[in-house]
Amino acid sequence: MIGLVLCRWSCEGRGKTMEFGAAPRTRPPLEALAAQTFSRITEARRVDGNTIRLLRDGSENYPLWLEAIAAAQTTVHLENYFIEEDEVGHCFADALAGAARRGLRVRVLYDWLGCKARTSRQFWNRLESAGVEVRSYNPPRLDNPLGWISRDHRKLLCLDGQLAFAGGLCIGHDWKGDAGRGVAAWRDTALEIRGPAVLPLESAFADSWAAAGPPLPPGQVIAPRQESLSGAVPVWVIAGKPGSMGLYRLEQVVAEFAERSLWLSDAYFVATTAYVRALCGAARNGVDVRLLVPGSSNFPAVQGLSRLGYRPLLAAGVRVFEWNGPMMHAKTAVADGCWSRIGSSNSNISSWIANRELDLVVDDAGFAKEMEAMYELDLENATEMIFQSGRIHAAGATHPSAMPPRVRRTASAGRLIAGTVGFASAVGASLSQKRPVGPTEGYILAAAGAILLGLALVAATLPRLIAYPIAALGAWIGLTLVIRAYKLRVAARVASSRERP
């Protein structure tokens, strides 16, 4: 990425390394052009003058969040994929209800699917009875059969238009752990932000709020106070929405232009072929590419898919590490010692294309150094995976010809699902011959072929088992389209009648 190249040049090429929080540097005209290119890719603008703090895990985040809610004076805006109805969730409910009773405007936006099995209607009723405005994002609708695919995966807390927290943490006991039973907390990362970057974060909340109901009343997003503009850190707020693909394009460009290092952590890594090729190309050109992923996951099938993607990465020289704790949930990146990203987006199609996501990009050498130090600390509790003699195994394993036991439990199920997920890429490439299919994609072709043969056998022997669900789905979608067309026609007639004198 031009911006990354010029960022690296501005951090180092002049023989000076910018310290975290130092005075803003003078930017040459070409770097300003690169910043404009960056903004066009992400549909975000660079915001200078911020103060940020890197926060690790629930033990650092939750107390600050609760303290900030207690100290808020005008507004509390919370947008999160889920708030679990447990000890942690009730603690936040108490804080939010207390803020509403003090006369603050408190708004909570949660994802319907994320909270469906975690939070009861009584939990939300309790908040509403205290004066909290509560909305659910994208509940199922009969007139939108495929609408459920888009989820609000953001994790954002904004207070008074002056302070915000954003990152990868939902609200629940998993991020707290249980020291008494020896259960470690999930590993995650977030940022505390003060300064003008809070305003686009508030705007991001307002946009999501409007997607779930009537928009915020005019003038209720508070601009930062002048005294809060004393920071020196530039931030981009990338508010991903369905179909935007801004972060997807950015991640590929960063991988293409990284020169020395690109260190990634991801909770549900199921990347596209294009992104995997970008990472592999960087590694082959001498870039230190590292990927930290869960060693055990709350979604074993997704973990199986992720592990199926190790082979081309390892073969190209990408170093892959599996976290040894309960769950690695952080979504971060740091490149060339000057560019960093923290947010809610995972490296998969769902985050890149379908969901509402929120990521923050920081252009600061001092902060990147802090990110690298945190990453190296994480690797002390991770196991490196090695590709040797055509097989993948953990470094130091007694039997290098086999995957670790936990891999064998989930990989077989993951292979079956991988056939459908990789169909558009590997199978499509094999059939169209628009690009060469590598040997490492052979397992996807085999799985996809087996699935199609199985479906063909079922269709031949039990046709009703296939026909009835397809007919029901077709009728549902067809009826939805007819109703939608009728509504459009009525709306057009109403608009036409209003235009007549």
C-alpha positions as CSV (number, residue, x, y, z in Angstrom):
1,M,0.0,0.0,0.0
2,I,1.3,3.4,-0.9
3,G,0.2,4.8,2.5
4,L,2.1,2.0,4.3
5,V,5.2,2.6,2.2
6,L,5.2,6.3,2.9
7,C,4.2,5.7,6.5
8,R,7.3,3.5,6.9
9,W,9.4,6.1,5.1
10,S,8.1,8.9,7.4
11,C,8.7,6.8,10.5
12,E,12.2,5.7,9.6
13,G,13.5,7.1,6.3
14,R,14.5,10.4,7.8
15,G,16.5,8.8,10.6
16,K,13.9,9.5,13.3
17,T,11.5,7.2,14.9
18,M,8.4,8.9,16.1
19,E,7.7,8.2,19.8
20,F,4.1,7.3,20.8
21,G,2.3,10.5,21.7
22,A,5.1,12.9,20.4
23,A,4.3,16.1,18.5
24,P,2.7,15.6,15.1
25,R,5.3,15.3,12.3
26,T,5.3,17.3,9.2
27,R,4.0,15.3,6.3
28,P,5.3,15.7,2.7
29,P,2.8,16.2,-0.1
30,L,3.2,12.7,-1.4
31,E,2.3,11.2,1.9
32,A,-0.8,13.3,1.9
33,L,-1.7,11.8,-1.4
34,A,-1.2,8.4,0.0
35,A,-3.5,9.2,2.9
36,Q,-6.1,10.2,0.4
37,T,-5.7,6.8,-1.4
38,F,-6.0,5.0,1.9
39,S,-9.2,6.9,2.7
40,R,-10.7,6.0,-0.6
41,I,-9.9,2.3,-0.1
42,T,-11.5,2.2,3.3
43,E,-14.2,4.9,2.9
44,A,-12.7,6.5,6.1
45,R,-10.8,9.6,6.7
46,R,-7.7,10.3,8.7
47,V,-8.4,12.0,12.0
48,D,-5.5,13.6,13.8
49,G,-5.1,14.8,17.4
50,N,-6.1,11.6,19.4
51,T,-4.9,10.0,22.6
52,I,-5.2,6.2,22.6
53,R,-4.5,3.4,25.0
54,L,-4.0,-0.3,24.2
55,L,-6.1,-2.6,26.4
56,R,-5.7,-6.3,26.8
57,D,-8.4,-8.8,27.8
58,G,-11.5,-8.3,29.9
59,S,-9.5,-7.7,33.0
60,E,-8.3,-4.3,31.6
61,N,-11.3,-3.4,29.5
62,Y,-14.4,-4.2,31.7
63,P,-13.4,-2.1,34.7
64,L,-12.6,0.9,32.5
65,W,-15.9,0.5,30.6
66,L,-17.9,0.3,33.8
67,E,-16.0,3.3,35.3
68,A,-16.7,5.3,32.2
69,I,-20.4,4.5,32.3
70,A,-20.6,5.6,35.9
71,A,-18.8,8.9,35.2
72,A,-20.8,9.7,32.0
73,Q,-22.7,13.0,32.1
74,T,-24.9,13.1,29.0
75,T,-24.9,10.0,26.7
76,V,-24.0,6.3,26.8
77,H,-24.0,4.5,23.5
78,L,-23.3,0.7,23.5
79,E,-23.2,-1.4,20.4
80,N,-22.1,-5.0,20.8
81,Y,-22.7,-8.3,19.1
82,F,-23.9,-9.8,22.3
83,I,-24.3,-9.1,26.0
84,E,-24.6,-12.4,27.8
85,E,-27.1,-12.8,30.6
86,D,-24.6,-13.8,33.3
87,E,-22.6,-12.2,36.1
88,V,-20.8,-9.9,33.7
89,G,-23.9,-9.0,31.7
90,H,-25.9,-8.2,34.8
91,C,-23.0,-6.0,36.1
92,F,-23.2,-4.0,32.9
93,A,-27.0,-3.9,33.0
94,D,-26.8,-2.4,36.5
95,A,-24.4,0.3,35.3
96,L,-26.5,1.1,32.2
97,A,-29.8,1.2,34.2
98,G,-28.1,3.4,36.8
99,A,-26.9,5.9,34.1
100,A,-30.5,6.0,32.7
101,R,-31.9,6.7,36.1
102,R,-29.5,9.6,36.5
103,G,-31.1,11.2,33.5
104,L,-28.6,10.2,30.8
105,R,-29.6,9.2,27.3
106,V,-28.6,5.5,27.3
107,R,-28.9,3.5,24.1
108,V,-28.0,-0.2,23.6
109,L,-27.9,-1.9,20.3
110,Y,-27.4,-5.7,20.2
111,D,-27.4,-8.3,17.4
112,W,-30.5,-10.5,17.3
113,L,-28.6,-13.6,16.3
114,G,-25.7,-13.0,18.7
115,C,-28.0,-12.7,21.7
116,K,-30.7,-15.2,20.7
117,A,-29.3,-18.0,22.9
118,R,-27.6,-15.9,25.4
119,T,-30.0,-13.2,26.6
120,S,-33.7,-13.4,27.5
121,R,-36.4,-10.8,26.8
122,Q,-36.7,-10.2,30.5
123,F,-33.1,-8.9,30.5
124,W,-33.9,-6.3,28.0
125,N,-37.2,-5.5,29.6
126,R,-35.3,-4.7,32.8
127,L,-33.1,-2.2,31.0
128,E,-36.1,-0.6,29.2
129,S,-38.0,-0.2,32.5
130,A,-35.1,1.8,33.8
131,G,-35.2,4.2,30.8
132,V,-32.6,2.6,28.5
133,E,-33.5,2.6,24.8
134,V,-32.8,-0.9,23.5
135,R,-32.8,-2.1,19.9
136,S,-32.1,-5.4,18.2
137,Y,-30.3,-5.5,14.9
138,N,-31.7,-7.5,12.0
139,P,-34.2,-9.9,13.6
140,P,-35.7,-12.4,11.0
141,R,-38.3,-11.1,8.7
142,L,-40.7,-13.0,6.4
143,D,-40.2,-10.4,3.6
144,N,-36.4,-10.8,3.7
145,P,-35.5,-14.5,3.6
146,L,-31.7,-14.0,3.3
147,G,-31.5,-10.9,5.4
148,W,-30.3,-12.9,8.5
149,I,-26.9,-13.2,6.8
150,S,-25.9,-9.7,7.8
151,R,-25.0,-9.3,11.5
152,D,-23.9,-6.4,13.7
153,H,-20.6,-7.7,14.8
154,R,-19.3,-4.4,16.2
155,K,-18.0,-3.8,19.7
156,L,-18.3,-0.1,20.6
157,L,-18.9,2.0,23.7
158,C,-19.1,5.8,23.3
159,L,-19.6,8.2,26.2
160,D,-20.5,11.9,26.1
161,G,-19.0,12.2,22.6
162,Q,-15.6,12.4,24.4
163,L,-14.5,8.9,25.1
164,A,-14.8,5.6,23.3
165,F,-13.8,2.0,23.5
166,A,-13.6,-0.3,20.5
167,G,-12.1,-3.7,19.7
168,G,-13.0,-7.4,19.8
169,L,-14.6,-7.9,23.2
170,C,-18.3,-8.9,23.6
171,I,-19.7,-8.7,27.2
172,G,-19.8,-12.0,29.0
173,H,-18.0,-14.4,31.4
174,D,-15.7,-15.9,28.7
175,W,-13.7,-12.6,28.7
176,K,-13.5,-12.7,32.5
177,G,-12.5,-16.4,33.1
178,D,-12.8,-18.2,36.4
179,A,-9.6,-18.1,38.4
180,G,-11.1,-20.3,41.1
181,R,-11.6,-23.2,38.7
182,G,-8.4,-22.4,36.8
183,V,-10.3,-21.3,33.6
184,A,-8.3,-18.5,31.8
185,A,-10.1,-15.6,30.2
186,W,-10.4,-15.3,26.4
187,R,-7.5,-13.4,24.9
188,D,-8.7,-10.2,23.3
189,T,-7.6,-6.6,22.5
190,A,-9.3,-3.2,22.4
191,L,-8.5,0.5,22.4
192,E,-9.5,3.5,24.5
193,I,-9.8,6.6,22.4
194,R,-10.0,10.2,23.3
195,G,-10.1,13.1,20.9
196,P,-11.7,13.9,17.5
197,A,-11.8,10.2,16.4
198,V,-14.6,9.7,18.9
199,L,-16.9,11.7,16.5
200,P,-16.7,9.2,13.6
201,L,-17.2,6.4,16.2
202,E,-20.4,8.2,17.4
203,S,-21.4,8.6,13.7
204,A,-20.9,4.8,13.2
205,F,-23.2,4.1,16.2
206,A,-25.8,6.5,14.8
207,D,-25.7,4.7,11.4
208,S,-26.2,1.3,13.0
209,W,-28.9,2.7,15.3
210,A,-30.8,4.1,12.2
211,A,-30.4,0.7,10.5
212,A,-32.5,-0.8,13.4
213,G,-35.2,1.8,13.7
214,P,-35.7,5.6,13.6
215,P,-32.5,7.7,13.5
216,L,-31.1,9.6,16.4
217,P,-32.7,13.0,16.9
218,P,-30.6,15.8,15.3
219,G,-27.9,17.3,17.5
220,Q,-27.6,14.4,19.8
221,V,-24.1,13.4,18.7
222,I,-21.8,15.6,20.8
223,A,-18.6,17.0,19.2
224,P,-15.3,16.6,21.1
225,R,-14.3,19.5,23.4
226,Q,-11.4,21.6,22.3
227,E,-9.3,20.6,25.3
228,S,-9.5,16.9,24.2
229,L,-7.6,17.7,20.9
230,S,-4.1,17.7,22.5
231,G,-3.2,14.1,21.4
232,A,-0.8,13.4,18.6
233,V,-2.0,10.0,17.2
234,P,-3.7,9.8,13.8
235,V,-6.6,7.3,13.6
236,W,-8.8,5.9,10.8
237,V,-12.2,4.6,11.8
238,I,-13.3,1.9,9.4
239,A,-17.0,1.4,9.9
240,G,-17.7,-1.7,7.7
241,K,-21.2,-2.2,6.4
242,P,-22.7,-5.0,4.3
243,G,-21.2,-4.8,0.8
244,S,-18.6,-2.2,1.6
245,M,-15.5,-4.5,1.5
246,G,-13.2,-1.6,2.5
247,L,-11.2,-3.6,5.0
248,Y,-10.9,-6.5,2.7
249,R,-9.3,-4.3,0.0
250,L,-7.1,-2.7,2.6
251,E,-5.9,-6.0,4.1
252,Q,-4.8,-7.2,0.6
253,V,-3.0,-4.0,-0.2
254,V,-1.2,-4.0,3.2
255,A,0.0,-7.6,2.5
256,E,1.2,-6.6,-0.9
257,F,3.2,-3.6,0.2
258,A,4.5,-4.8,3.6
259,E,8.3,-4.8,3.3
260,R,9.7,-6.2,6.7
261,S,6.9,-7.6,8.8
262,L,3.2,-8.3,9.0
263,W,2.0,-9.9,12.2
264,L,-1.7,-10.9,12.4
265,S,-4.0,-12.3,15.0
266,D,-7.4,-13.7,14.1
267,A,-10.2,-15.6,15.8
268,Y,-11.9,-17.2,12.8
269,F,-9.4,-17.2,9.9
270,V,-11.1,-18.5,6.8
271,A,-9.5,-16.2,4.2
272,T,-10.2,-16.0,0.5
273,T,-7.7,-17.4,-2.0
274,A,-6.8,-13.8,-3.1
275,Y,-5.8,-12.9,0.5
276,V,-4.0,-16.1,1.1
277,R,-2.0,-15.6,-2.1
278,A,-1.1,-12.0,-0.9
279,L,0.2,-13.3,2.4
280,C,2.1,-16.1,0.7
281,G,3.6,-13.7,-1.8
282,A,4.8,-11.4,1.0
283,A,6.4,-14.4,2.8
284,R,8.2,-15.6,-0.3
285,N,9.6,-12.1,-0.8
286,G,11.2,-12.1,2.7
287,V,8.5,-10.4,4.7
288,D,8.2,-11.8,8.3
289,V,4.5,-12.9,8.1
290,R,3.0,-14.4,11.2
291,L,-0.5,-15.5,12.0
292,L,-1.8,-16.2,15.5
293,V,-5.0,-18.2,15.7
294,P,-6.9,-20.2,18.4
295,G,-5.6,-23.6,19.4
296,S,-9.1,-24.4,20.5
297,S,-12.2,-22.6,19.4
298,N,-15.9,-22.1,20.4
299,F,-16.7,-23.0,16.8
300,P,-14.8,-26.2,16.0
301,A,-16.1,-26.3,12.4
302,V,-14.6,-22.9,11.7
303,Q,-11.4,-23.9,13.3
304,G,-11.3,-27.0,11.1
305,L,-11.7,-24.7,8.0
306,S,-8.9,-22.4,9.4
307,R,-6.6,-25.4,9.8
308,L,-7.2,-26.5,6.3
309,G,-5.8,-23.2,5.2
310,Y,-2.5,-23.8,7.0
311,R,-0.9,-25.8,4.2
312,P,-0.4,-23.1,1.5
313,L,0.6,-20.6,4.2
314,L,3.2,-22.8,5.8
315,A,4.5,-24.0,2.4
316,A,5.1,-20.3,1.4
317,G,7.0,-19.5,4.7
318,V,4.2,-17.9,6.7
319,R,4.6,-18.7,10.4
320,V,1.4,-20.0,12.0
321,F,0.9,-20.1,15.7
322,E,-1.9,-21.6,17.8
323,W,-2.9,-20.0,21.1
324,N,-2.6,-22.4,24.0
325,G,-5.4,-20.8,26.1
326,P,-9.1,-21.3,25.9
327,M,-9.7,-18.9,23.0
328,M,-7.7,-16.3,20.9
329,H,-10.4,-13.8,20.0
330,A,-8.3,-10.7,19.1
331,K,-8.4,-9.3,15.6
332,T,-5.2,-7.3,15.1
333,A,-2.5,-6.5,12.7
334,V,0.8,-4.6,12.8
335,A,3.0,-4.0,9.8
336,D,6.5,-2.7,9.3
337,G,6.7,-1.2,12.8
338,C,4.4,1.8,12.0
339,W,0.9,0.6,10.9
340,S,-1.5,-1.1,13.3
341,R,-5.1,-2.3,13.2
342,I,-7.4,-3.3,16.1
343,G,-11.1,-4.1,15.7
344,S,-14.0,-6.6,15.3
345,S,-13.3,-7.9,11.8
346,N,-12.1,-11.5,11.3
347,S,-10.4,-12.5,8.1
348,N,-13.3,-14.2,6.5
349,I,-16.1,-13.4,4.0
350,S,-18.7,-12.8,6.7
351,S,-16.7,-10.0,8.3
352,W,-15.4,-8.5,5.0
353,I,-18.7,-8.5,3.1
354,A,-21.8,-9.3,5.1
355,N,-21.5,-7.8,8.6
356,R,-21.4,-4.4,10.3
357,E,-17.8,-4.3,11.6
358,L,-15.7,-1.6,13.3
359,D,-11.9,-1.4,13.0
360,L,-9.4,1.3,14.0
361,V,-6.2,1.9,12.1
362,V,-3.3,3.7,13.8
363,D,-0.4,5.4,12.0
364,D,2.1,5.7,14.8
365,A,5.5,4.1,15.3
366,G,5.4,4.2,19.1
367,F,2.0,2.5,19.2
368,A,3.1,-0.1,16.6
369,K,6.1,-0.9,18.9
370,E,3.7,-1.5,21.8
371,M,1.6,-3.8,19.5
372,E,4.7,-5.8,18.5
373,A,5.7,-6.2,22.2
374,M,2.2,-7.5,23.0
375,Y,2.3,-9.9,20.0
376,E,5.7,-11.3,21.1
377,L,4.3,-11.8,24.6
378,D,1.3,-13.7,23.1
379,L,3.6,-16.0,21.2
380,E,5.1,-17.2,24.5
381,N,1.8,-18.9,25.1
382,A,1.4,-20.3,21.6
383,T,2.6,-23.3,19.7
384,E,4.1,-23.0,16.2
385,M,2.8,-25.2,13.5
386,I,5.3,-26.8,11.0
387,F,4.8,-28.1,7.5
388,Q,7.2,-31.0,7.0
389,S,7.3,-34.1,4.7
390,G,3.9,-33.1,3.4
391,R,2.2,-33.0,6.8
392,I,1.4,-30.4,9.4
393,H,2.3,-30.8,13.0
394,A,3.1,-28.8,16.1
395,A,6.7,-27.9,16.7
396,G,8.3,-30.3,19.1
397,A,5.5,-33.0,18.7
398,T,6.5,-36.5,19.5
399,H,5.0,-37.8,16.3
400,P,5.7,-35.3,13.6
401,S,3.8,-37.3,11.0
402,A,0.5,-36.4,12.8
403,M,-1.4,-33.3,13.8
404,P,-1.9,-32.7,17.5
405,P,-4.8,-34.7,19.1
406,R,-7.1,-31.7,19.2
407,V,-6.6,-31.1,15.5
408,R,-7.6,-34.7,14.7
409,R,-10.9,-34.2,16.6
410,T,-12.1,-31.3,14.4
411,A,-10.2,-31.5,11.2
412,S,-12.3,-34.3,9.6
413,A,-15.6,-32.3,10.1
414,G,-13.9,-29.2,8.9
415,R,-12.8,-30.9,5.7
416,L,-16.5,-31.7,4.8
417,I,-17.5,-28.1,5.4
418,A,-14.5,-26.8,3.6
419,G,-15.7,-28.4,0.4
420,T,-18.7,-26.1,0.3
421,V,-16.9,-23.0,1.5
422,G,-14.1,-23.4,-1.0
423,F,-16.3,-24.4,-3.9
424,A,-16.5,-20.9,-5.5
425,S,-12.7,-20.5,-5.4
426,A,-11.0,-23.9,-5.8
427,V,-13.7,-25.7,-7.7
428,G,-14.6,-22.7,-9.7
429,A,-11.0,-22.3,-10.7
430,S,-10.7,-25.9,-11.6
431,L,-13.8,-25.9,-13.8
432,S,-13.2,-22.5,-15.5
433,Q,-9.4,-22.8,-15.7
434,K,-9.1,-19.1,-15.1
435,R,-6.2,-19.6,-12.8
436,P,-4.0,-22.6,-11.9
437,V,-5.1,-24.8,-9.0
438,G,-2.3,-25.6,-6.7
439,P,-1.6,-29.0,-5.1
440,T,-2.6,-27.7,-1.7
441,E,-6.2,-27.1,-3.0
442,G,-6.5,-30.8,-4.0
443,Y,-8.2,-31.7,-0.7
444,I,-10.9,-29.0,-1.3
445,L,-11.6,-30.5,-4.8
446,A,-11.8,-34.0,-3.3
447,A,-14.2,-32.8,-0.6
448,A,-16.3,-30.8,-3.0
449,G,-16.5,-33.8,-5.4
450,A,-17.5,-36.1,-2.6
451,I,-20.3,-33.7,-1.5
452,L,-21.6,-33.3,-5.0
453,L,-21.6,-37.1,-5.6
454,G,-23.4,-37.6,-2.3
455,L,-26.1,-35.0,-3.2
456,A,-26.5,-36.6,-6.6
457,L,-27.0,-40.0,-5.0
458,V,-29.6,-38.6,-2.6
459,A,-31.4,-36.8,-5.4
460,A,-31.5,-40.0,-7.5
461,T,-32.7,-42.2,-4.7
462,L,-34.8,-39.8,-2.6
463,P,-35.8,-37.0,-4.9
464,R,-38.5,-35.6,-2.5
465,L,-35.8,-35.0,0.1
466,I,-34.2,-32.5,-2.2
467,A,-37.2,-31.2,-4.1
468,Y,-39.4,-30.2,-1.2
469,P,-37.0,-27.9,0.6
470,I,-36.0,-26.3,-2.6
471,A,-39.6,-25.8,-3.6
472,A,-40.4,-24.3,-0.2
473,L,-37.4,-21.9,-0.4
474,G,-38.3,-21.0,-3.9
475,A,-41.9,-20.2,-3.0
476,W,-40.8,-18.1,0.0
477,I,-38.3,-16.1,-2.1
478,G,-40.7,-15.8,-5.0
479,L,-43.5,-14.5,-2.8
480,T,-41.2,-12.0,-1.2
481,L,-40.1,-10.6,-4.5
482,V,-43.7,-10.3,-5.7
483,I,-44.7,-8.5,-2.5
484,R,-41.7,-6.2,-2.8
485,A,-42.5,-5.4,-6.4
486,Y,-46.1,-4.6,-5.5
487,K,-44.9,-2.2,-2.8
488,L,-42.5,-0.5,-5.2
489,R,-45.3,-0.1,-7.7
490,V,-47.6,1.4,-5.1
491,A,-44.9,3.8,-3.9
492,A,-44.2,4.9,-7.5
493,R,-48.0,5.6,-8.0
494,V,-48.1,7.7,-4.7
495,A,-45.0,9.6,-5.7
496,S,-46.5,10.3,-9.2
497,S,-49.8,11.5,-7.8
498,R,-47.9,13.9,-5.5
499,E,-46.1,15.4,-8.4
500,R,-49.3,16.2,-10.3
501,P,-50.6,19.8,-10.0
